[in-house]
Amino acid sequence: MGLLELAEKLAGRYGIPYYEIRLMRISSTRLSMENGQLEELSQNSEVGIGVRAFNGAWGFSSANDLGRAERAIETAFKIAKLSRGNARIHLGDPVRDEAEIKAGEPFTEIDVSDKIALLREIDRLLGDVTRSVSYADSLVEMSYFNSLGSEIRTRVPRIMLRFSVTVRENGNMQTYWKSFGGTAGWEMVERIDLPHWTSLVREKALKLLHAASPPSGEFDIIMDPELTGVFIHEALGHAVEADLVKNGDSILAGKLGERIATEELTVVDDPTLPGRFGSYIYDDEGIKAKRVELVKDGVLVSYLNDRETAEYFGLEPNGHGRAQSYAHQPLVRMGNTYVEGGEWSFEEMLEEVRYGLYMVGDKGGQVDTAGGTFTFGAKEGYVIENGEIGEMVRDVSLSGKILDVLRSIRAVGKDVKIEFPGYCGKGQSVPVDDGGPHLLTRALVGGLD
C-alpha cells in the first residue's frame, strides 16, 4: 500500500477531515573560512517527511527516514484525534502542478574545489585583517499532497555568499560585512564585483574606527534602502503576520482598513520576485505564492496569513505558511518584504533636513510588535547639516514607536533596492529578502552600548 492510500485509510479510521504530507529532498553545501583557514566543509543530502492532520486542532509528526513514513502519518493522525480544539481552516480546491525556479548555471554542477577557490580569492582580497567568508547553497525538492487531492512538486535553488572584516584599535572594535543571496545558481556569484565589494567592506570597517559618536535625541533621519528594508520587515512585517494578530501580539490587531502611515507609504510582500532570496513558488500548505499589498497609500489593507488564520479573519489564503523544513510545522512568515518607490530623489530628501542623520545598513535590533516599539542599529551613520552630508558616526541606533515613525514619513524615494538577503527567526529560520528606497522620517537616535 502506498503512502497516500495509507493516509486515506488512516484518516477514515481516526476521523481526520484534512491532512497534508510534505516529502522533501534537500541537497546542500556549506563552506566557511576564517583568516585563510577553512573551518567548515559540508555536503549533505537529506530526505524526510512532515505530516500534519487537522481535527479542530493540528497534529504533526516528521521523520528523516522514509522507512518511518508510515509511523509519522499515523502519529500525526493520533495527535490530531486526541487534541481538542474548535479551530477552522480554509480548504479550497485541489491543485496539481509541477514547477521550478531555474538556475542559470546550477551550483550542483560546480565542483566543491571551485567553491573553495571562491572563498580563497575573497579572503585574499580582504587582506591582512581579521576576516570571515562563508558560502552556502541548497536545492530543495518538495512533493506536497493533501486530502483535497492536491499534488504539487517544486524545485527551488538558493545560494548565499557573505564576508566580513573586523578591525581593532585602542580598545575600539568595528565590523563591517556584505551579503549576497538569491534563488539562483552559480551565475549569481559570477556577477559579483569582488574587488569592489571586498575593498568597500575593508575600508568601511577601518573608517568606523575613527568615526565620532552619534548625537542623542529626536532627529530627522534618512534611512538607506537596506535599513528601510530591515525596518519594514521587523517593525511592520511581523506585526501583519496574522498568527501574531490573532494571538494579541500585534499593535495592528483590528486595524484593517485604517490609515496607519503617511499616504506616500505602500508596503508589499512578494515571494514571486525573480531571483530574490525569499522567493518561492508554493508555500508549505500548498498555496500558490502571490504578491500581497499590506499597506496601500498608508492604509492597512491585508495581513499575511495561512489556511487557519485566513479562515479566522475571513480572508483568502495568500501563500505565507512557511516551514524551515519537513521537520517543522508551517507558520505565518514573510517572503520578500519591501516599500514601493515614491517620487523623491535622495538629493531632494537631503534638502529637507536642517539637522539630522543619514543611517546606512542594518546592525540588528529588537521589536516589540505587541507594544509597538523598536530599536535598530545601523552599520554606519552620517550627520546631515543644512542638506549636506557631514561627519561619519559609529555605533548608532534609532528607536521609537512603530506607528509614530510610519506616520512621520515625509518622503519616499524612487530608488528601490530589494537585495538584502537573510534568515528570519520566529522559532524557525526561513530565507527572506527585504528592501525599499530611501525614507525620510523622524525617530530617536542614540549610541549602541
N, C-alpha and C positions, 0 to 999 in steps of 0.2 A: 504494500500500500504506500503510495506517495505521500509526501508531507501535506499537500493540500487536501487530499482525500482524508487523511488522518485528522487534520484540523477541522474539517467539516463534520466528521463523525463525532469528535470530542465536543465540538460546540453544541451539538444536539444533546449529548449526554449531560453536559454541565449547564445547559440552558443559557449559553452565551450568544447574545444577539449580534455582536460585532467583534471582529478580531482583525489583526493585521500582522504580517510576517515580513521581516526585512532580512534578506540574505546578503552579506557583504564580503567582498574580497578587497583587501587593502594592501597595495604594494608600495613600499616607501623606502626612501634613503635619507639618512641624516648624517651630516658631517659638521664638525666644529674644530676650530684651530685657535689656539691661544699663544700669542707671541712666537709664531712659527712652528709650534708643536701641534701635531694632530692629536686632538683629545678624544674625539668620537668618530667612529666609522661604523654605521649600522645599516644593513639592508634587510628588510623584513617583508614577509608576505603572510598575511593573516586572513583567515576565513572565519566568519561567525554568523550567528543568527540571533535576532532580537524579536520577541513575540509580545504583543500587547493584546489583551482581551478586555472588553468593556461590558459591564453589567450594572450600570449606575455608578460604578467606580472602576478604576483601572487595576488590572493585574498585569504584571510584567515579569518576564524571565529571559535570560540570554545564555548563550554558550559559545565558547570559542573552539568548539569541536562539533562538526556536523553529525558525528556519531551520537551526540547527545541532543540532537534537534527535537526528537520526539518527546523527550523528557521536558525540554524547555517549553514546548507547546502545552503539554498537559499541566505543567506547573503554573503557567500564566493563567490558564483557564480555571484552575482550582482557586488561585488567589482572587480572581475576579468574582467567582461564585461566593466565596466566603466574605468578601468585602461588602460593607454596607454603604450605600450611597444613593442619592436621588438625582445625580447629575445627568445631563443630556448632552448628546453630541450631534453635530451636523454630519449627515451621511452623504447625500448627493448621489450622483450617477457613477457607475464604474468607468474606469479609464484604462485603456490599453495603449501602450506607447513604448517605443524604444528610441532613445535619444542619447547624444553625447556632446560634450564640449570638446571640440577637436583641437589638438595641439599642432602647431605648425611643424615643429621638429620634436617628436616625442622624447622626453627625457629618459624614458625606459630604454631607448636605443643608444644612449650616451654611456660610454664606459665609465666606471667609477674613477678610473685614473684621470680622466678628463675633468671630472668634478673636483677631485683633489687638486689638480693643476690650477683650476679656477681659484680655489682658496689660497693657494701659494702665491699666485700673482697678486691678489688683493693684499695679502699680508706683506708682500714686498713693496707694493705701492704705498701702504700706510706708513712704512718707515720704522725707525728705531724709537718707538714709543710703546706703551702698554696697549695692546690691541687684541681684538677678538673678531673672528669671522665665522659665520655659520651658514649652512645651506640645508634645505630640506625640500623634498618633493614627495608627492603621494598620488597614486592613481586609485580612485575609489570606484569600484564597480558594484552596483546595487541592484538587486531584484526585489521588488516590492509587490506583495499580494495582500488583498483584504477580502473579507467575506462578502463584499458587494460584487466581487468579480473583477476588481482591478488587477492588472498585471502590467507593471512598469519596470523597464530596465534602463539604467543610466550609467554613463561613464563620465567621471569628472576628474581632470588632472589639476594639481595645484603645485606651485613652486614658490619658494621664498629664499631670498638672499639678504643677509644682514651683516653689517660690520660696524665696529665702534672703536673709539680711541679714548683712553683715559690718561690724563696728564696731571702732574702734581708739582707744586712749588710753594715753599714756605708754609706748609700745612694746609694749603688750599688744593682741592681736587676737583677736576672738571671732566665730564664725559660728554661725548657727542657721538651720534650714530645716524645711520641711514638704513632703511629697509626697502626692499623691492619685492613684490609678490603679485601673483595673479593666477587665474585659471588659464594656464598657457603651458607651453613646452619650453625647451631649451632656447628657443628663439628669444624669449624674454631676456635671458642672461646676455645673449649676444648683442642686444640693442643698448645695453648699459654702457655709458661713457665712464669706464672705471677710473682712468686718470683724473677726470674732473671731480667725481664724487669722493674718491679717497682723499684727494687734496683738500676739498672743501671740509670734510669731516675733521681732518687733522688740524687745519687752520682755525676752524671754529673753536675746537677744544682749547687750543693754545691762546686764542684771543680772550676766551672766557676767563682764563687765569688772571688777566689784568683788567677785567671789566669792573665797573663800580657796583655797589649795592643799590638795589632799586629804591625809589621813594615809596612811602606808605601813604595810603589814603584812597579816596574815591576819585577816579580819573576817567576821562575819555580813553578808551583803548581801541586799537585796531588789531584784530586777530588775523593772522595769515591763514591761508586755506587749510593747512594741517591742523592748526588749533581750532579753527571753525569746525572742522570735521569731528575732532575729539569732543568739543563742547556739545555739538548737536547729538552725537552718539550717546554720550554719557548723561547729559542733563535732560535731553528731550527724548531720545530714542528709548532708553529704558523706561521712562515714565509713560510711554504709549504702548508698552508691552501689556497685552490685555490680561495676562495672568496676574501681574502686579496690580493692575487696576482693580480686577475682581477681588483680590485679597486685601484691598485697602492700603496698599503700599505705594500709591502714586497720587501726587497732587492733581493729576488730570482726571481723576475719577469724577464722573458726572458732568464733564465739561465738553462733550461732543457738541459741535455746533456753536461753541462760544469763541470769541476772539481772545486769544492768549498771547498774541505777539503783534508787533508792528505789521501794518498792511503789506509791507515790502517783503515779508518773510514767507517763503514756501519751502517746505521740507518734504523730502521724498525718501522712501526706501525701495530700492530696485535691484533685486537679485538677478535680473536678466541682462544687466550691463555686460557687454562683451569684454572678456579678459580680466575683469576685476576679481580680487581675491575672495570676496564674499559672494560671488555668483554661484548659482546652482540652477538646475532645470526643474526639478520637483523637490518639495520639502520631504521630510521623513514621515509624513502622513499621507503621501500620495497626492498632494495638492500641487497644481502647477504654479511655479513661481510667477509673480507678476509685479509690476510697478504699482506702488501704493503711495498716494499722496496722504501725508499725515497732517500737515498744516498747509492750508491754501490761503494765500493773501492774509496771513495772520490768524485764520480761523482753524481750530482743531476739527478735522473732518473724518479722521479714522484712527483706529487702533490697529496695531499688529496683532494677529490672532492665530489660533489653531482651531481644530474642529470643536473642541469643548468650549472655548471662550467665544467663538463665533456664535454658537447656539445660545450661550448665556446672554450675550449682548444683542442678539437678533441681527447679526451681521453675516455676510458671506465670508467663508474662509478665504484668506488671502495668501496662503502659502508660506507661513512663517513658523511652522512647527519643526524645529531642528534639533537633532541629537548629535552629540560628539561622535558616537559610533553606534554599532549594533548593540553594544552593551549598555546603552543609555536610553532612557525614555525621551521622546521629543518634548521640548519646552518652547514657549514663545520666544523667538530670537530675531535679531536684526540680520540683514544681509549686507547691502551697500547703502549706507545712510548718508544723506548729503543735503546741503542747502542749494537750491536752484539759484542761478545767476540773476542779478539785478541790473541796474543801469549805471552804476558808479564805476569810475576808474579809481585805481589806487591813489593817483595824484590828487584827484578831487576829494577823496577822503582825508588825505593829509591836510589839505587846505582848511578843513573843518575843525582841526584840532589846534587850539592855542597852547595847551599844555596837557600832555598825556603820554601814553606808551604804545609802542608797536611791539606786539608779542608774537614770537615765532616758534613754532614747533610744539610738540607735546612731551611733557616730562612726567605724566601720570597725575593721579589725583583721587579725590573721593567725591561721591554724590550720595545725597540722601533723597531718594525720589519721593518718599512719604512726607518728609519735612520740607522738601523743595529748595534745598541749599546745595552748593557745590564749592569745591576748591580744586584748582588745577595748577600745575606747574608748567612753565614754558621753558623750552630749551635755551632761549635767549630773549632779551628784550632790548629796546632802544627808546630813549627819551625823545618825545616829539615836542618841539617848541616852535610856535608860530608857523606850523605847517612844514617844518623841516625836521628830518631825522637826525638826531644828535648822538650822544654817547651811548655805548653799549652797557647794559646792566645784566647781572648774572643772578641765578637762584631766585628768579622772580615768579610770583604766583598771582593768580586772580581768583576772586571768590565773590559770592553773592547769592541772592535769591533767584532761582531759575526764571520765574515769571517776570520779575523786575528787569532782569537783563534782557529777556526776549522783547519786552515792551519798550526797552530803552534803545533798541537798534535804530540807528539813524540813517545808515547807508548799507546797502548790499552790493558788493562788487559784481562785475561781469566776468571775472577771471576764474571760472570754476575749475578746480582740480579734484579728481577723485582717485587718488593714487597713494593712499596711506594705509597699507595692509597691516593686519594684526590679528590677534586672537582675543575674543571676548569671553570673559569668565562670568558664569552665572550658575555656579555649581558644576557646570560643564564648560568645556572650551570649544568654541567653534570659530572658523575663519570669517573675518569681516573686513570690510573696507569702508572708508568714510572720507568726507571732504566737503568742498564748497568753495566759495570765493572769499575774498577779504570781507570782514564785517567791521563796522564801526558801531560801538555800543558804549556802555558805561558800567564799571564794576569796581570793586575794591581791589587794590593792588598792595602786595607786600612781599617780603622776602621769605624764602624757604628756610626752614631750620636745618 
